[in-house]
Each structure stands twice: as C-alpha cells, then as structure tokens.
Amino acid sequence: MNNTYIHLLLNHFPIVGTLVGSGIFFWGIIKRQAQTQSIAAGILVVMALIAIPVYLTGEPAEETVENLPGVSESMMELHEEAANLAIWVMGVTGLASLLALFF
C-alpha cells in the first residue's frame, strides 16, 4: 500500500463526514439535544484527524500521477491550493469540536 492508494482511499471521508457531522450538529441545535451535538462534535474531530493523513499523502500522490497522460498540472495546482485551505479549516473545526466536547 503506497501513499497514492492511502490518499485515494481516505480523501472523501473528511468531505462527506464533515457534511454529515455538520448536519447532525445543526439538527441537534434545532432540537436542542446536547447529546446529538456531542455526537456531531465527535464526528467532526474524527474527520479532522482523518484529514491529516489525506493531506500528508497528497504530495506523494501528486508525484505518482503528474506524468500520466491526461493529467493537468493546472488542475493539480488548484487541488493543492484547495487542500491547503481545507487542512486549516478542518484543523480549526476539529479543535473547536474537541474543545466543545470537553466544555
């Protein structure tokens, strides 16, 4: 199992999981259920943790595919810029969720 495989295996979990966790969180707010909000915060913490190996395997995955036919350098750069923003957003979200679980 190489970095490209790990990147491709994990990369959709933080995206979908964050949407699910956020939906559950807002449902908990609407219903005023602290337990539901805590479950959502836990999901968001786990998604932030999964985002770390996704981010760290991105560069090695790029090196694997950059010379394949049909791979666009400009699209990879856009993907990398989005990943740089996403890892910070996920980090802040995960940290805020973790703090919310303890307080």
C-alpha positions as a Markdown table, in Angstrom:
| # | Residue | x | y | z |
|---|---|---|---|---|
| 1 | Met | 0.0 | 0.0 | 0.0 |
| 2 | Asn | 1.6 | 3.3 | -1.1 |
| 3 | Asn | 0.8 | 7.0 | -0.4 |
| 4 | Thr | -1.3 | 7.3 | -3.6 |
| 5 | Tyr | -3.5 | 4.4 | -2.5 |
| 6 | Ile | -3.9 | 5.9 | 1.0 |
| 7 | His | -4.7 | 9.3 | -0.4 |
| 8 | Leu | -7.4 | 8.0 | -2.8 |
| 9 | Leu | -8.8 | 5.6 | -0.1 |
| 10 | Leu | -9.3 | 8.3 | 2.5 |
| 11 | Asn | -9.8 | 11.6 | 0.7 |
| 12 | His | -13.6 | 11.6 | 0.6 |
| 13 | Phe | -14.1 | 10.7 | 4.3 |
| 14 | Pro | -13.4 | 14.2 | 5.6 |
| 15 | Ile | -15.6 | 15.8 | 2.9 |
| 16 | Val | -18.6 | 13.6 | 3.4 |
| 17 | Gly | -18.1 | 13.2 | 7.1 |
| 18 | Thr | -17.9 | 16.9 | 7.7 |
| 19 | Leu | -21.2 | 17.4 | 5.8 |
| 20 | Val | -22.8 | 14.6 | 7.9 |
| 21 | Gly | -21.4 | 15.9 | 11.1 |
| 22 | Ser | -22.4 | 19.4 | 10.4 |
| 23 | Gly | -25.9 | 18.3 | 9.5 |
| 24 | Ile | -26.2 | 16.3 | 12.7 |
| 25 | Phe | -24.9 | 19.3 | 14.7 |
| 26 | Phe | -27.5 | 21.6 | 13.2 |
| 27 | Trp | -30.2 | 19.1 | 13.9 |
| 28 | Gly | -29.0 | 18.9 | 17.5 |
| 29 | Ile | -29.2 | 22.7 | 17.7 |
| 30 | Ile | -32.7 | 22.8 | 16.2 |
| 31 | Lys | -33.9 | 20.0 | 18.5 |
| 32 | Arg | -31.9 | 21.4 | 21.5 |
| 33 | Gln | -30.3 | 18.0 | 22.1 |
| 34 | Ala | -26.9 | 18.2 | 23.8 |
| 35 | Gln | -26.2 | 14.5 | 23.2 |
| 36 | Thr | -26.8 | 14.9 | 19.4 |
| 37 | Gln | -24.5 | 17.9 | 19.4 |
| 38 | Ser | -21.8 | 16.0 | 21.2 |
| 39 | Ile | -22.0 | 13.1 | 18.7 |
| 40 | Ala | -21.7 | 15.6 | 15.9 |
| 41 | Ala | -18.7 | 17.2 | 17.6 |
| 42 | Gly | -17.1 | 13.7 | 17.9 |
| 43 | Ile | -17.7 | 13.1 | 14.2 |
| 44 | Leu | -16.0 | 16.4 | 13.3 |
| 45 | Val | -13.0 | 15.6 | 15.5 |
| 46 | Val | -12.6 | 12.2 | 13.7 |
| 47 | Met | -12.9 | 13.8 | 10.3 |
| 48 | Ala | -10.2 | 16.4 | 11.2 |
| 49 | Leu | -7.9 | 13.6 | 12.3 |
| 50 | Ile | -8.6 | 11.7 | 9.0 |
| 51 | Ala | -7.8 | 14.8 | 7.1 |
| 52 | Ile | -4.2 | 14.8 | 8.4 |
| 53 | Pro | -3.1 | 11.6 | 6.5 |
| 54 | Val | -5.1 | 12.7 | 3.5 |
| 55 | Tyr | -3.1 | 16.0 | 3.4 |
| 56 | Leu | 0.2 | 14.4 | 4.1 |
| 57 | Thr | -0.2 | 11.8 | 1.3 |
| 58 | Gly | -1.3 | 14.4 | -1.2 |
| 59 | Glu | 2.2 | 15.5 | -2.4 |
| 60 | Pro | 3.5 | 11.9 | -2.8 |
| 61 | Ala | 0.3 | 11.1 | -4.7 |
| 62 | Glu | 0.9 | 14.0 | -7.0 |
| 63 | Glu | 4.4 | 12.8 | -7.8 |
| 64 | Thr | 2.9 | 9.4 | -8.8 |
| 65 | Val | 0.3 | 10.8 | -11.2 |
| 66 | Glu | 1.9 | 14.0 | -12.5 |
| 67 | Asn | 3.5 | 12.3 | -15.6 |
| 68 | Leu | 0.4 | 10.3 | -16.6 |
| 69 | Pro | -1.3 | 11.2 | -19.8 |
| 70 | Gly | -4.3 | 13.5 | -19.4 |
| 71 | Val | -3.2 | 14.8 | -16.0 |
| 72 | Ser | -3.4 | 18.6 | -15.9 |
| 73 | Glu | -0.7 | 20.5 | -14.0 |
| 74 | Ser | -3.0 | 23.5 | -13.5 |
| 75 | Met | -5.8 | 21.3 | -12.1 |
| 76 | Met | -3.3 | 19.7 | -9.6 |
| 77 | Glu | -2.2 | 23.2 | -8.5 |
| 78 | Leu | -5.9 | 24.2 | -7.9 |
| 79 | His | -6.4 | 20.9 | -6.0 |
| 80 | Glu | -3.3 | 21.6 | -3.9 |
| 81 | Glu | -4.4 | 25.2 | -3.1 |
| 82 | Ala | -7.8 | 23.9 | -2.0 |
| 83 | Ala | -6.1 | 21.3 | 0.2 |
| 84 | Asn | -4.0 | 23.9 | 1.9 |
| 85 | Leu | -7.2 | 25.9 | 2.8 |
| 86 | Ala | -9.1 | 22.7 | 3.7 |
| 87 | Ile | -6.5 | 21.4 | 6.2 |
| 88 | Trp | -6.6 | 24.7 | 8.1 |
| 89 | Val | -10.4 | 24.8 | 8.1 |
| 90 | Met | -10.5 | 21.2 | 9.2 |
| 91 | Gly | -7.9 | 21.8 | 11.9 |
| 92 | Val | -9.9 | 24.7 | 13.4 |
| 93 | Thr | -13.1 | 22.8 | 13.1 |
| 94 | Gly | -11.6 | 19.7 | 14.8 |
| 95 | Leu | -10.0 | 21.8 | 17.6 |
| 96 | Ala | -13.2 | 23.7 | 18.2 |
| 97 | Ser | -15.2 | 20.5 | 18.3 |
| 98 | Leu | -12.7 | 18.9 | 20.7 |
| 99 | Leu | -12.9 | 21.9 | 23.0 |
| 100 | Ala | -16.7 | 21.8 | 22.8 |
| 101 | Leu | -16.7 | 18.1 | 23.9 |
| 102 | Phe | -14.7 | 19.0 | 27.0 |
| 103 | Phe | -16.6 | 22.2 | 27.9 |
